[in-house]
Each structure stands twice: as C-alpha cells, then as structure tokens.
Amino acid sequence: MDKLELFNRLARIVRPAFTDYKPIETLEIPLAETGLDSMDALAFSIYMDDIYGLDNTTSQDWVFATPKDMFDQYEAHATKHPKTVDEALENIE
C-alpha cells in the first residue's frame, strides 16, 4: 500500500472543506510541517485506528515525529492489513 498516498488522502478528509491542504511529498517530514492542526490530528488518529483495526486505548498515548514513524507504529500493532489505499479508506470516505 502506498503510505504517502494514504496520508495525503486521509489528511484531505480530516481537513475542513474550506481550508487548503498541500499534499506532503515524503513521509520523513516532521508531523508539525504536514499542515494538520490538533483537531485534524485527532480525527486522523481515529481513522488510522479504524484502518489498522486498533482500539483507541492502544494508540492514544503514541507520539510520533514523522508520518513514517506513525505508519511504522500502526503497522507493528495492526490487526487489519489493507492491501490498497482504496481498501483502507472504503469505510471512511
């Protein structure tokens, strides 16, 4: 699955419709530079829990430096393993 595409598509979902979102070009940038604010990040994590089959109590205290760190942590604890971005987002969009 293309994690960069998943991040950008999910970020577009959690951002309010009236705001701009500039897609990130790498998963190695600091999360603070992704354009997501704290409310966006909360919604993003709720969706990531759903995508990877986690209970929010598992992930609620996780802190990440980059989107790559986030994906690594979610994949290490996943109970669901979507093969494609469309499969990952099929219950979200």
C-alpha positions, 0 to 999 in steps of 0.5 A: 500500500502506498503510505504517502498516498494514504496520508495525503488522502486521509489528511484531505478528509480530516481537513475542513472543506474550506481550508487548503491542504498541500499534499506532503511529498515524503513521509520523513517530514516532521508531523508539525510541517504536514499542515494538520492542526490538533483537531485534524490530528485527532480525527486522523488518529481515529481513522488510522485506528479504524484502518489498522483495526486498533482500539483507541486505548492502544494508540492514544498515548503514541507520539510520533515525529514523522508520518513514517514513524506513525505508519511504522507504529500502526503497522507493528500493532495492526490487526487489519492489513489493507492491501490498497489505499482504496481498501483502507479508506472504503469505510471512511470516505 
